Protein backbone atom coordinates (compact mmCIF):
# COMPACT_ATOMS: atom_id res chain seq x y z
CA UNK A 1 0.00 0.00 0.00
CA UNK A 2 1.31 3.43 -0.94
CA UNK A 3 2.06 5.83 1.91
CA UNK A 4 -0.23 8.85 2.08
CA UNK A 5 1.76 12.06 1.97
CA UNK A 6 0.71 15.52 3.07
CA UNK A 7 0.22 17.93 0.16
CA UNK A 8 -0.01 15.10 -2.38
CA UNK A 9 -2.65 15.48 -5.06
CA UNK A 10 -4.52 13.55 -7.68
CA UNK A 11 -7.07 13.94 -10.44
CA UNK A 12 -10.47 12.36 -10.15
CA UNK A 13 -10.69 11.04 -13.70
CA UNK A 14 -14.18 9.60 -13.44
CA UNK A 15 -16.12 12.61 -12.24
CA UNK A 16 -18.43 13.78 -15.01
CA UNK A 17 -20.86 16.69 -15.29
CA UNK A 18 -23.49 17.76 -17.77
CA UNK A 19 -21.89 20.02 -20.37
CA UNK A 20 -21.75 23.60 -19.13
CA UNK A 21 -23.50 22.67 -15.86
CA UNK A 22 -22.66 21.52 -12.34
CA UNK A 23 -24.98 18.50 -12.46
CA UNK A 24 -23.04 15.32 -11.73
CA UNK A 25 -23.68 12.39 -14.03
CA UNK A 26 -24.57 8.95 -12.64
CA UNK A 27 -21.30 7.63 -14.09
CA UNK A 28 -19.51 9.57 -11.33
CA UNK A 29 -20.99 7.46 -8.52
CA UNK A 30 -18.18 4.86 -8.36
CA UNK A 31 -15.44 7.47 -8.19
CA UNK A 32 -17.28 9.40 -5.47
CA UNK A 33 -17.76 6.15 -3.54
CA UNK A 34 -14.03 5.41 -3.84
CA UNK A 35 -13.04 8.84 -2.53
CA UNK A 36 -15.51 8.60 0.35
CA UNK A 37 -14.26 5.12 1.24
CA UNK A 38 -10.66 6.34 1.19
CA UNK A 39 -11.52 9.21 3.52
CA UNK A 40 -13.55 7.05 5.88
CA UNK A 41 -10.71 4.52 6.10
CA UNK A 42 -8.19 7.33 6.73
CA UNK A 43 -9.85 9.48 9.41
CA UNK A 44 -6.88 11.84 9.84
CA UNK A 45 -6.88 12.88 6.18
CA UNK A 46 -8.43 16.16 5.06
CA UNK A 47 -8.71 17.11 1.42
CA UNK A 48 -9.11 20.21 -0.68
CA UNK A 49 -11.21 19.80 -3.82
CA UNK A 50 -10.26 21.91 -6.84
CA UNK A 51 -12.38 22.38 -9.95
CA UNK A 52 -10.97 23.28 -13.34
CA UNK A 53 -12.45 24.14 -16.73
CA UNK A 54 -11.07 24.55 -20.22
CA UNK A 55 -10.95 28.04 -21.74
CA UNK A 56 -14.18 27.74 -23.75
CA UNK A 57 -16.51 30.58 -22.94
CA UNK A 58 -16.20 33.50 -20.58
CA UNK A 59 -13.46 33.30 -17.90
CA UNK A 60 -15.73 34.60 -15.12
CA UNK A 61 -18.45 32.09 -16.04
CA UNK A 62 -15.86 29.31 -16.06
CA UNK A 63 -14.72 30.33 -12.59
CA UNK A 64 -18.30 30.20 -11.28
CA UNK A 65 -18.92 26.85 -12.99
CA UNK A 66 -15.77 25.34 -11.51
CA UNK A 67 -16.82 26.54 -8.04
CA UNK A 68 -20.30 25.04 -8.46
CA UNK A 69 -18.87 21.72 -9.59
CA UNK A 70 -16.58 21.56 -6.56
CA UNK A 71 -19.53 22.28 -4.33
CA UNK A 72 -21.45 19.38 -5.89
CA UNK A 73 -18.56 16.99 -5.22
CA UNK A 74 -18.37 18.35 -1.66
CA UNK A 75 -22.11 17.72 -1.13
CA UNK A 76 -21.88 14.20 -2.54
CA UNK A 77 -19.02 13.30 -0.20
CA UNK A 78 -21.02 14.62 2.76
CA UNK A 79 -23.96 12.44 1.66
CA UNK A 80 -21.52 9.53 1.88
CA UNK A 81 -20.88 10.40 5.54
CA UNK A 82 -17.56 12.22 5.12
CA UNK A 83 -17.53 15.01 7.73
CA UNK A 84 -17.65 18.47 6.16
CA UNK A 85 -14.85 19.53 8.51
CA UNK A 86 -12.49 17.29 6.52
CA UNK A 87 -13.32 18.88 3.16
CA UNK A 88 -12.79 22.24 1.53
CA UNK A 89 -13.17 23.31 -2.08
CA UNK A 90 -12.25 26.01 -4.53
CA UNK A 91 -13.01 26.59 -8.19
CA UNK A 92 -10.06 27.73 -10.28
CA UNK A 93 -11.80 28.06 -13.63
CA UNK A 94 -9.42 28.00 -16.56
CA UNK A 95 -6.39 29.33 -14.64
CA UNK A 96 -4.43 26.07 -14.23
CA UNK A 97 -4.57 24.02 -17.44
CA UNK A 98 -2.80 20.66 -17.69
CA UNK A 99 -2.73 20.75 -21.49
CA UNK A 100 -3.16 23.13 -24.38
CA UNK A 101 -6.72 24.29 -24.96
CA UNK A 102 -6.00 24.29 -28.71
CA UNK A 103 -7.24 20.70 -29.13
CA UNK A 104 -10.37 18.82 -28.04
CA UNK A 105 -8.19 16.34 -26.14
CA UNK A 106 -6.38 19.14 -24.32
CA UNK A 107 -9.65 20.82 -23.36
CA UNK A 108 -10.96 17.48 -22.09
CA UNK A 109 -7.89 17.07 -19.85
CA UNK A 110 -8.32 20.58 -18.50
CA UNK A 111 -11.93 19.93 -17.40
CA UNK A 112 -11.27 18.09 -14.18
CA UNK A 113 -11.71 17.77 -10.44
CA UNK A 114 -8.53 17.44 -8.38
CA UNK A 115 -8.00 16.82 -4.74
CA UNK A 116 -5.06 17.58 -2.49
CA UNK A 117 -4.32 16.04 0.88
CA UNK A 118 -3.74 18.93 3.25
CA UNK A 119 -3.29 17.30 6.66
CA UNK A 120 -2.68 13.88 8.17
N, C-alpha and C positions, 0 to 999 in steps of 0.2 A: 504494500500500500504506500502510495506517495505521501510524503510529509506535507502538511498544510503549512504554508508560509504566510506571514503577515505581509500585506501589500501585494500579494499575488493576484492575478486577474485572469479572466477567461471570457470567451464569447459564448453566449447561449445561441447555438446555431439552429435550434429547432423551436424558436419563438417566432410566431407568424401573426401578422395583423392584416385586417382588411386594408386594401390600398388607400392611402391617404387618410386613414382613420386610426383610432386607438383601440378598436375592437379586436380582441384576441380571437384567433381561429382555434377551433377544436383540436387541430393538429398540434397545438402547443401544450396540450395537457400533460403528455409524458415528460417533457422537459421540465415543466413546472413541478411535477411530482418529484422528479429527480433532485431538483434544487432544494425543495422542501425537505425531502428525506435526508439529504446531505446536512442541512442546517439542523434538523432535529437530532441527528446522530452526533453532531459536533456542537454541543450547547454553548461553547465559549466563542464560537465564530460569529462575527457580525459582518454583514456585507453592504456595500454601496452598489446600487443598480444605476447604470448609465445607459441612456438611450441616444441613438445616433440615427441620422437620416442621410440620404444622398443630397446633392445640391439641386434637385429638381424643385422648381417652385420658389416661393419667397422665403428668404432666410428667417424672418421673424415667425412665419407660419411653421416652418420646419422646427424651429426651437420649441414652439408651443406643442407641436405634435410629438416631438421626442419626449417632452415632459409628461404629456398625457399617457404615452405608452409605458413609460417607467412607472407611473402611478398605477396603471392596470396590472403590471407584473407585481408590484408591491401588494395590491389588494388581493391578488390570487394567492400569493404566498401566505398572507394573513389568514385567508380562508382555509389554508392547509395547516393551520395551527402554529405557524412561525410567529413568535412575538414581534410586534411592530418595533419594539425597542432594539431589535437586532438588525433592522433594515433601514436604509436611507436611500434616496434616489435623486437623480438630477438628469434633466434632459440637456444634451449638448448640441442638438440640431446637426448641422452639417460642418461643425468646426473641427472635427477630428477624424477625417477620412482614413481608411486603411488602404484604399486603392484610388486610382484615378476615376473621376466621375465621367470620363470621356466615353466609357463603354458601358453597355448594359450589365456585364459581369461585375465591373468595378462598382457601379451604383448598387448592385445587389449586395456586395460585400460591405458596403458602407451603411446599409440599412440593417442595424443590429442592436441587440441588447447585450451589454457587458456587465459583469459584476467584478468587484474587487473586494478581497478580504481585508478588512481594516483593523481587526483586533482579534486576538486569540485568548 
